[in-house]
């Protein structure tokens, strides 16, 4: 259906007068996109909505429209149809550090304070000092104070297991070493909560590793994160605020880590470093308030044998009360543990004790079937009492032996790690290297020139280190200053008992 010419001309004239834009549409192809009927201007009435809806238009296969801004230049053409697919804009940003060689970042941690270690929510609170240093050739032999460190390369370090907006303070400085080699030091003090997955297989006699996972936003082909051997990482044990539930041990271990980004197409690998200290749970609370009470409930189950075997209903009533008491107590103990899918030592002991009470209850129901022979019923009931008593005694003794053995093994392992850390820290503080074996002390003057900065420990210190390490015939402790190069042995004479 086509409109009268006067109506179409009236619409076109109205649209030109109202529209504020100064663009005009030009047809760029000979193919007509739409076929309409044009009429002279200044004619008749405005068309109705029904007439506009019934306006017939013929659609062409493709069209191209070009907009031009009068007086402001021309805009690029907008192309529709089957020509070129629309692609997302991808800017090409070239970093000014693109040609930099792979940089090694030396990292040291200091645990200033460790707060609450939360078992249920699996996190711990800590106040940590982090120091990272790396070479910056652009500042070699410089005497100018750097005002803006953002102009230089940074490793873009980030802690992976931190959450809930920590408090962080960052500052930088430049230090010259050796022959004017410049190092940029980045110091951070971080206070916050850190996620830690708890291993609760041996709960409540468990030992937990508290770790910080340090990584970078740069891939491992541009960056390497290693432990700083010039600065030994340490921990302040006296500042531990959750000492009523945990015991904090005096050693820190650093281990390299490689993180793979599985969410990217090329699966890039990123460098990382895991700093670990250790805490062991004080199991006295759970031993006295859970294990002892569950053990007493199991002992009370033997009192049901004092009731005459013919009174089955009384025996079952007492057994059910004890079982329900154990179940309700079990719900209370679950509130102090996270929701895990495996059993702990505490779970095993409580469940086996409840099963033990259930077997006694089941026996009271079975023995009631021998009412036809009272003497046989009493004999079987006494034999069952002896069997249950022996099983209960063997089970509790075996559980105690197993827990003591595992606890001593964990303590011995922790003590060995503490001795190793204390020996290394002692050698580092004295700035020397020690080789504990029979021989004479080599003075620093007899050492090679490149290693004369090393000193020999006193004989008493050597004896202390050797007694802590329980060394083999040849035990080498190299100085932290020499860990990155060829180790130097300083032989000291000492009689080790």
Backbone torsions as a table, in degrees:
resi	resn	phi	psi	omega
1	UNK	NA	133.4	-179.0
2	UNK	-112.1	148.7	-179.1
3	UNK	-88.3	158.9	172.9
4	UNK	-63.1	153.2	-175.7
5	UNK	-64.6	-37.9	-178.1
6	UNK	-66.9	-32.6	179.7
7	UNK	-71.6	-42.4	179.4
8	UNK	-64.0	-42.3	-179.9
9	UNK	-66.3	-35.5	178.2
10	UNK	-65.7	-38.0	177.8
11	UNK	-66.4	-44.6	-178.6
12	UNK	-65.0	-40.1	178.1
13	UNK	-66.2	-35.9	179.6
14	UNK	-69.0	-39.7	-178.7
15	UNK	-67.7	-33.5	179.1
16	UNK	-69.7	-34.3	-177.0
17	UNK	-77.9	-29.8	-175.6
18	UNK	-87.5	-37.5	-172.6
19	UNK	-63.9	128.3	179.9
20	UNK	-83.7	-11.1	-175.6
21	UNK	-75.9	152.2	177.2
22	UNK	-111.7	33.9	176.8
23	UNK	-100.7	150.8	173.2
24	UNK	-134.6	145.1	-175.6
25	UNK	-94.4	127.0	177.5
26	UNK	-117.3	138.5	178.2
27	UNK	-81.6	125.5	-175.1
28	UNK	-99.3	-3.9	179.3
29	UNK	-132.1	159.3	178.3
30	UNK	-76.3	-18.4	-179.5
31	UNK	-74.3	129.1	179.8
32	UNK	-80.5	126.0	180.0
33	UNK	-72.6	-45.0	-178.5
34	UNK	-133.4	140.2	177.8
35	UNK	-105.4	114.4	177.9
36	UNK	-127.9	168.6	179.5
37	UNK	-101.1	118.8	178.6
38	UNK	-93.9	139.4	179.9
39	UNK	-128.5	162.1	-179.4
40	UNK	-63.4	157.8	-179.7
41	UNK	-75.3	163.3	172.5
42	UNK	74.5	23.3	179.3
43	UNK	-97.8	-177.3	-170.7
44	UNK	-26.2	-143.2	-169.6
45	UNK	-87.7	165.9	178.0
46	UNK	-76.1	137.8	-178.6
47	UNK	-70.1	152.2	179.3
48	UNK	-82.3	169.9	-179.4
49	UNK	-66.1	-38.2	179.5
50	UNK	-62.3	-41.3	180.0
51	UNK	-66.7	-36.2	178.1
52	UNK	-68.6	-36.6	179.5
53	UNK	-69.0	-32.5	-178.8
54	UNK	-89.7	8.0	179.1
55	UNK	-66.4	124.7	-175.2
56	UNK	-90.2	126.7	177.4
57	UNK	-127.5	140.6	177.1
58	UNK	-103.6	120.6	-176.8
59	UNK	-86.4	133.7	177.8
60	UNK	-89.9	170.6	-177.5
61	UNK	-65.2	-45.6	177.7
62	UNK	-152.4	160.1	-179.3
63	UNK	-148.0	160.6	178.8
64	UNK	-138.2	130.9	-176.7
65	UNK	-121.3	136.7	177.6
66	UNK	-122.2	130.3	179.6
67	UNK	-105.3	136.2	178.0
68	UNK	-125.4	135.8	178.8
69	UNK	-100.5	118.7	-176.4
70	UNK	-69.0	124.7	176.6
71	UNK	83.6	-6.4	-176.9
72	UNK	-122.2	16.5	-177.7
73	UNK	86.6	177.9	-178.0
74	UNK	-105.8	148.4	177.2
75	UNK	-92.6	156.1	177.9
76	UNK	-66.8	148.5	-177.7
77	UNK	-67.7	145.8	174.4
78	UNK	-99.2	119.0	-175.2
79	UNK	-108.1	130.7	177.7
80	UNK	-126.1	159.7	177.2
81	UNK	114.0	-142.2	-174.4
82	UNK	-106.5	38.6	-175.1
83	UNK	-94.6	-86.3	-174.6
84	UNK	-118.4	132.0	178.3
85	UNK	-69.2	146.9	-179.6
86	UNK	-76.9	128.1	-179.0
87	UNK	-112.9	148.5	179.0
88	UNK	-72.2	150.2	-179.1
89	UNK	-77.7	125.2	-180.0
90	UNK	-124.7	99.4	-179.3
91	UNK	-70.5	145.4	177.9
92	UNK	-104.6	103.5	-178.3
93	UNK	-102.4	125.8	179.9
94	UNK	-106.8	118.9	-179.8
95	UNK	-76.4	146.4	179.1
96	UNK	-75.3	-11.9	176.3
97	UNK	-102.9	23.8	-175.1
98	UNK	-64.9	-37.9	-177.0
99	UNK	-88.8	9.9	-177.9
100	UNK	-73.2	142.3	179.3
101	UNK	-73.0	167.7	179.4
102	UNK	-63.1	126.8	-173.6
103	UNK	-106.4	138.6	176.1
104	UNK	-98.3	126.8	179.9
105	UNK	-109.3	124.5	-179.7
106	UNK	-98.7	127.7	-170.5
107	UNK	-123.8	141.6	173.7
108	UNK	-138.2	142.1	-178.7
109	UNK	-118.4	147.9	171.4
110	UNK	-134.5	118.5	175.6
111	UNK	-83.8	99.7	-179.2
112	UNK	-71.4	-39.8	-179.7
113	UNK	-158.5	137.0	174.5
114	UNK	-116.8	124.9	-177.2
115	UNK	-93.2	-133.1	-175.6
116	UNK	-73.4	135.8	173.6
117	UNK	-105.8	106.7	-173.2
118	UNK	-92.6	117.4	-178.8
119	UNK	-78.3	-40.4	-174.4
120	UNK	-70.2	-48.3	-178.0
121	UNK	-88.4	-5.1	174.5
122	UNK	57.9	62.7	173.0
123	UNK	-154.7	168.4	175.7
124	UNK	-141.8	154.1	178.9
125	UNK	-101.6	139.4	-177.2
126	UNK	-153.0	151.7	171.8
127	UNK	-116.9	111.8	-167.3
128	UNK	-122.6	141.8	171.4
129	UNK	-109.6	126.4	-178.2
130	UNK	-119.5	129.5	176.5
131	UNK	-124.2	127.5	177.9
132	UNK	-128.3	139.5	178.5
133	UNK	-138.1	150.5	179.1
134	UNK	-154.2	159.0	-178.9
135	UNK	-75.2	140.2	175.2
136	UNK	-132.2	93.9	-177.0
137	UNK	-61.0	-24.3	-178.0
138	UNK	-68.2	-15.5	-178.1
139	UNK	-109.8	13.2	179.7
140	UNK	-61.8	134.8	177.7
141	UNK	57.3	28.9	-179.3
142	UNK	-86.0	149.6	175.8
143	UNK	-121.5	2.2	-177.8
144	UNK	-92.0	136.0	177.8
145	UNK	-75.4	128.3	-179.4
146	UNK	-79.2	126.1	-179.0
147	UNK	-96.1	-36.6	-177.4
148	UNK	-126.8	107.0	-179.8
149	UNK	-78.7	-6.5	177.5
150	UNK	-71.2	-13.9	177.2
151	UNK	-78.2	-10.0	-177.7
152	UNK	-113.0	167.2	-176.9
153	UNK	-68.3	140.8	176.5
154	UNK	-130.4	149.1	-178.3
155	UNK	-78.7	-9.0	179.0
156	UNK	56.0	55.1	-178.8
157	UNK	-75.7	148.6	-179.5
158	UNK	-151.2	141.6	175.5
159	UNK	-89.0	123.9	-171.8
160	UNK	-79.3	-33.5	-172.1
161	UNK	-101.2	26.4	177.2
162	UNK	-98.9	150.3	178.7
163	UNK	-152.7	170.6	178.6
164	UNK	64.0	50.0	169.0
165	UNK	46.2	79.9	-177.6
166	UNK	-72.7	163.2	172.0
167	UNK	-89.2	123.6	-172.8
168	UNK	-137.1	137.2	175.7
169	UNK	-127.3	128.4	-174.8
170	UNK	-125.8	134.6	173.3
171	UNK	-146.3	159.6	-174.7
172	UNK	-128.8	159.9	172.6
173	UNK	-159.5	161.6	-179.4
174	UNK	-114.9	133.5	177.4
175	UNK	-128.4	139.9	178.6
176	UNK	-103.1	135.2	-179.3
177	UNK	-130.1	154.9	173.8
178	UNK	60.1	-117.8	-178.0
179	UNK	-97.1	43.8	178.8
180	UNK	84.0	17.7	178.6
181	UNK	-72.1	126.4	-174.5
182	UNK	-92.6	136.2	174.6
183	UNK	-125.2	134.2	172.8
184	UNK	-94.3	125.8	178.4
185	UNK	-104.2	128.4	175.1
186	UNK	-113.8	115.7	-179.9
187	UNK	-109.2	136.5	178.5
188	UNK	-133.2	141.2	168.7
189	UNK	-119.8	117.1	-172.3
190	UNK	-119.5	130.8	177.0
191	UNK	-129.9	119.8	-177.9
192	UNK	-178.0	-163.7	179.9
193	UNK	-107.8	138.8	-176.6
194	UNK	-125.1	134.0	179.6
195	UNK	-75.1	139.4	177.2
196	UNK	-147.4	122.6	178.5
197	UNK	-75.9	122.2	-177.6
198	UNK	-85.5	133.6	174.0
199	UNK	-99.5	104.1	-170.3
200	UNK	-110.5	28.8	178.7
201	UNK	-64.3	-36.8	-177.6
202	UNK	-102.8	17.6	178.5
203	UNK	-58.2	135.6	6.5
204	UNK	-95.9	22.3	177.9
205	UNK	-108.4	36.4	-171.8
206	UNK	-91.4	157.8	174.9
207	UNK	-122.1	124.7	-174.9
208	UNK	-111.7	140.0	174.4
209	UNK	-95.2	121.5	177.0
210	UNK	-97.9	119.4	-170.7
211	UNK	-131.2	152.7	171.6
212	UNK	-117.6	127.6	-178.0
213	UNK	-103.9	109.6	-179.5
214	UNK	-101.8	132.5	179.4
215	UNK	-141.7	-176.6	-179.3
216	UNK	-136.6	157.7	175.5
217	UNK	-84.7	-2.7	175.4
218	UNK	-97.2	148.1	-178.0
219	UNK	-74.1	168.0	-175.3
220	UNK	-74.8	-8.3	174.0
221	UNK	-84.1	-5.3	177.0
222	UNK	-115.2	-13.6	-170.7
223	UNK	-149.9	146.3	174.5
224	UNK	-136.1	128.0	-179.4
225	UNK	-108.4	121.5	-179.1
226	UNK	-132.1	168.0	177.6
227	UNK	-75.7	137.9	178.8
228	UNK	-81.2	114.8	-179.2
229	UNK	-83.7	-12.0	175.6
230	UNK	-82.7	-18.7	179.9
231	UNK	-130.8	110.4	-177.6
232	UNK	-78.1	128.6	175.7
233	UNK	-69.4	144.6	-175.4
234	UNK	-147.7	178.4	-178.1
235	UNK	-145.3	143.0	177.1
236	UNK	-97.3	103.6	-175.5
237	UNK	-73.0	-32.3	-175.5
238	UNK	-68.4	-18.0	-178.2
239	UNK	-93.7	15.1	179.6
240	UNK	-77.3	121.8	-173.5
241	UNK	-93.1	-11.0	-178.8
242	UNK	-109.9	42.1	-174.9
243	UNK	-74.6	-13.3	178.1
244	UNK	-71.1	-29.4	-178.1
245	UNK	-106.1	-28.2	-175.0
246	UNK	-127.9	158.3	172.1
247	UNK	-117.9	120.5	-178.4
248	UNK	-91.0	132.2	-176.1
249	UNK	-102.5	148.8	-169.2
250	UNK	-93.2	75.0	170.0
251	UNK	-162.7	153.4	178.6
252	UNK	-132.8	133.9	179.4
253	UNK	-123.6	139.2	178.1
254	UNK	-119.6	133.5	-176.8
255	UNK	-136.5	131.9	178.9
256	UNK	-68.4	153.8	-176.5
257	UNK	-145.1	146.7	176.4
258	UNK	-121.7	122.3	-176.3
259	UNK	-104.6	128.5	-179.7
260	UNK	-105.0	129.5	178.9
261	UNK	-87.4	97.5	-177.0
262	UNK	-75.3	-16.4	-176.1
263	UNK	-84.2	-7.4	178.6
264	UNK	-97.3	158.7	-176.6
265	UNK	-69.9	-42.9	-178.3
266	UNK	-87.5	-4.2	175.8
267	UNK	52.1	66.1	-179.8
268	UNK	-71.6	151.1	178.3
269	UNK	-105.9	140.0	-177.8
270	UNK	-121.6	142.5	179.8
271	UNK	-74.8	157.6	179.6
272	UNK	-157.8	168.9	179.4
273	UNK	-148.2	129.8	-179.3
274	UNK	-106.7	121.0	177.4
275	UNK	-105.7	123.6	-170.2
276	UNK	-126.5	134.5	164.4
277	UNK	-124.7	175.2	-167.7
278	UNK	-133.2	142.0	173.5
279	UNK	-132.3	144.1	176.4
280	UNK	-119.3	141.5	-175.4
281	UNK	-78.8	139.0	171.8
282	UNK	-83.4	107.5	-169.2
283	UNK	-84.9	3.9	-176.7
284	UNK	-61.9	-38.3	-178.9
285	UNK	-62.0	-48.5	-178.0
286	UNK	-73.6	-28.9	179.1
287	UNK	-67.5	-43.3	-176.6
288	UNK	-83.8	-33.0	-173.7
289	UNK	-96.3	-12.0	180.0
290	UNK	-123.2	-59.2	-173.9
291	UNK	-64.6	-42.2	-178.8
292	UNK	-67.5	-39.9	-179.7
293	UNK	-68.0	-41.2	177.6
294	UNK	-64.5	-36.7	177.8
295	UNK	-65.3	-38.8	177.5
296	UNK	-65.8	-38.5	176.8
297	UNK	-62.8	-36.1	177.8
298	UNK	-69.5	-36.6	178.3
299	UNK	-67.3	-37.8	178.8
300	UNK	-63.5	-23.1	178.2
301	UNK	-64.4	-25.1	178.3
302	UNK	-72.3	-21.1	-179.1
303	UNK	-69.0	-17.7	178.4
304	UNK	-68.1	-19.0	177.5
305	UNK	-73.8	-12.4	177.4
306	UNK	-73.8	-20.1	177.4
307	UNK	-77.1	144.3	-178.8
308	UNK	-58.8	136.9	-178.1
309	UNK	-59.9	-23.1	179.3
310	UNK	-75.0	-18.5	179.0
311	UNK	-93.1	71.5	-176.0
312	UNK	-65.4	-38.6	-177.6
313	UNK	-63.0	-35.9	178.7
314	UNK	-69.9	-41.0	177.9
315	UNK	-62.2	-46.8	-179.2
316	UNK	-65.3	-35.0	179.2
317	UNK	-63.4	-46.1	178.6
318	UNK	-64.8	-39.4	-180.0
319	UNK	-65.8	-41.1	178.8
320	UNK	-64.1	-37.8	178.9
321	UNK	-63.0	-43.0	179.5
322	UNK	-66.1	-39.2	179.3
323	UNK	-66.2	-42.5	178.6
324	UNK	-66.1	-35.6	175.9
325	UNK	-63.8	-40.0	176.6
326	UNK	-65.4	-37.9	179.1
327	UNK	-66.8	-45.4	178.7
328	UNK	-63.9	-36.7	177.4
329	UNK	-68.5	-32.1	177.1
330	UNK	-64.0	-39.9	177.8
331	UNK	-64.2	-34.4	178.8
332	UNK	-67.9	-43.1	-179.7
333	UNK	-67.7	-26.6	179.4
334	UNK	-66.4	-21.7	-179.3
335	UNK	-70.6	-19.5	-179.8
336	UNK	-98.3	14.3	-179.1
337	UNK	-135.3	146.8	175.8
338	UNK	-71.9	164.4	179.7
339	UNK	-82.4	97.3	-177.9
340	UNK	-114.6	160.3	-174.2
341	UNK	-97.4	7.4	-179.6
342	UNK	-129.4	166.6	-176.7
343	UNK	-93.6	140.5	173.8
344	UNK	-97.7	176.1	176.3
345	UNK	-62.7	-36.5	177.6
346	UNK	-66.0	-41.8	178.3
347	UNK	-62.7	-42.7	-178.9
348	UNK	-63.0	-43.9	-178.5
349	UNK	-66.2	-44.0	-179.1
350	UNK	-66.0	-43.5	-178.5
351	UNK	-67.2	-41.2	179.3
352	UNK	-67.1	-35.8	176.4
353	UNK	-65.0	-39.8	177.1
354	UNK	-67.8	-38.7	175.8
355	UNK	-64.6	-35.5	177.4
356	UNK	-62.0	-45.7	176.5
357	UNK	-64.8	-33.6	177.3
358	UNK	-67.9	-37.5	177.2
359	UNK	-65.9	-37.1	176.9
360	UNK	-64.7	-41.8	177.3
361	UNK	-62.5	-40.6	178.4
362	UNK	-65.0	-36.2	179.1
363	UNK	-65.5	-37.8	178.2
364	UNK	-61.7	-32.7	177.0
365	UNK	-73.8	-32.9	-179.0
366	UNK	-74.6	-42.0	-176.0
367	UNK	-67.8	-20.2	178.0
368	UNK	-68.9	-14.2	178.9
369	UNK	-78.1	-6.9	-178.8
370	UNK	-103.6	37.1	179.8
371	UNK	-68.1	-22.9	-177.7
372	UNK	-68.2	-20.8	179.8
373	UNK	-136.2	101.0	-175.1
374	UNK	-67.2	-39.0	-179.3
375	UNK	-64.6	-43.2	177.2
376	UNK	-64.9	-37.4	179.1
377	UNK	-63.5	-43.1	178.8
378	UNK	-66.3	-39.0	179.6
379	UNK	-64.5	-46.2	179.1
380	UNK	-65.5	-37.1	-179.7
381	UNK	-66.4	-40.1	178.0
382	UNK	-67.6	-39.4	177.7
383	UNK	-63.6	-40.3	178.1
384	UNK	-65.4	-37.0	177.9
385	UNK	-61.9	-42.8	179.9
386	UNK	-65.7	-42.1	-179.3
387	UNK	-63.9	-46.2	178.9
388	UNK	-63.6	-37.3	-179.6
389	UNK	-66.6	-42.5	178.8
390	UNK	-64.8	-43.3	179.2
391	UNK	-62.0	-42.5	-179.7
392	UNK	-63.4	-42.6	-179.9
393	UNK	-66.3	-46.0	-179.0
394	UNK	-63.9	-41.0	-178.7
395	UNK	-64.5	-45.2	-178.7
396	UNK	-68.1	-40.5	177.9
397	UNK	-64.7	-42.7	177.9
398	UNK	-63.7	-38.9	178.6
399	UNK	-65.3	-41.9	179.7
400	UNK	-65.4	-42.8	179.6
401	UNK	-63.4	-43.1	-179.8
402	UNK	-63.3	-42.7	-179.2
403	UNK	-67.4	-39.9	178.9
404	UNK	-66.0	-40.1	180.0
405	UNK	-64.7	-46.4	179.9
406	UNK	-66.4	-37.7	179.2
407	UNK	-65.7	-42.5	178.5
408	UNK	-67.1	-37.6	178.2
409	UNK	-65.1	-41.7	177.2
410	UNK	-65.0	-41.3	179.7
411	UNK	-64.5	-41.0	179.8
412	UNK	-64.4	-40.3	177.8
413	UNK	-64.4	-41.1	178.8
414	UNK	-66.6	-40.5	179.1
415	UNK	-62.6	-40.2	178.1
416	UNK	-63.3	-40.2	178.7
417	UNK	-68.2	-36.6	176.8
418	UNK	-66.7	-41.3	179.2
419	UNK	-63.7	-41.4	179.0
420	UNK	-63.2	-43.1	-179.9
421	UNK	-67.5	-42.2	179.6
422	UNK	-63.8	-38.7	178.9
423	UNK	-65.1	-45.4	179.1
424	UNK	-63.5	-41.2	-180.0
425	UNK	-66.2	-38.2	179.1
426	UNK	-65.6	-42.8	178.6
427	UNK	-65.0	-40.0	-179.0
428	UNK	-64.9	-40.4	-179.4
429	UNK	-64.9	-32.6	178.6
430	UNK	-86.4	-4.6	174.3
431	UNK	66.2	29.5	-178.0
432	UNK	-133.6	178.1	176.1
433	UNK	-121.2	140.4	-174.2
434	UNK	-124.1	134.6	170.0
435	UNK	-123.8	107.4	-172.9
436	UNK	-86.3	104.9	176.3
437	UNK	-164.5	170.9	-179.1
438	UNK	-72.6	134.1	179.6
439	UNK	161.9	-165.0	-178.7
440	UNK	-110.0	156.1	178.6
441	UNK	-78.5	127.6	178.6
442	UNK	-93.6	120.0	-178.6
443	UNK	-71.7	156.2	-179.9
444	UNK	-60.5	-24.4	-179.2
445	UNK	-70.1	-25.7	179.9
446	UNK	-85.6	-5.7	179.8
447	UNK	-79.1	163.4	173.1
448	UNK	-58.3	155.4	-175.3
449	UNK	-60.6	-38.1	-176.6
450	UNK	-69.5	-11.2	-175.8
451	UNK	-125.0	20.5	-176.7
452	UNK	-76.8	-8.0	178.1
453	UNK	-74.3	-12.9	179.1
454	UNK	-77.9	146.3	-179.9
455	UNK	-121.9	162.9	-179.0
456	UNK	-97.2	137.9	178.4
457	UNK	-74.2	157.4	175.2
458	UNK	-68.5	154.0	-176.0
459	UNK	-62.7	-36.1	178.8
460	UNK	-65.6	-39.1	176.6
461	UNK	-65.6	-36.7	178.9
462	UNK	-64.0	-38.9	178.5
463	UNK	-65.7	-39.3	179.2
464	UNK	-64.3	-45.1	-180.0
465	UNK	-63.3	-42.5	-177.6
466	UNK	-67.8	-38.1	179.8
467	UNK	-68.5	-31.4	179.2
468	UNK	-74.4	-34.5	-175.3
469	UNK	-86.1	-17.4	-174.4
470	UNK	48.6	61.0	-166.7
471	UNK	-71.8	154.7	168.0
472	UNK	-75.6	-179.3	179.8
473	UNK	-53.7	-30.8	177.2
474	UNK	-133.7	109.4	179.7
475	UNK	-123.9	122.3	-174.8
476	UNK	-106.3	129.1	171.9
477	UNK	-122.8	110.7	-179.3
478	UNK	-89.7	151.2	179.7
479	UNK	-67.5	142.7	176.1
480	UNK	-57.7	-27.5	178.6
481	UNK	-71.1	-18.4	-176.0
482	UNK	-109.7	5.7	-177.9
483	UNK	-67.5	-25.6	-178.8
484	UNK	-88.6	-4.1	179.7
485	UNK	-132.4	-166.6	-179.6
486	UNK	-67.6	125.1	-177.2
487	UNK	-68.4	146.3	-179.1
488	UNK	-114.2	134.5	-179.5
489	UNK	-100.4	129.6	173.4
490	UNK	-114.0	111.6	-174.3
491	UNK	-89.5	127.9	-178.6
492	UNK	-118.5	141.1	177.7
493	UNK	-86.8	126.5	178.8
494	UNK	-159.7	142.6	176.0
495	UNK	-94.9	115.9	-175.9
496	UNK	-103.8	124.0	179.6
497	UNK	-90.6	NA	NA
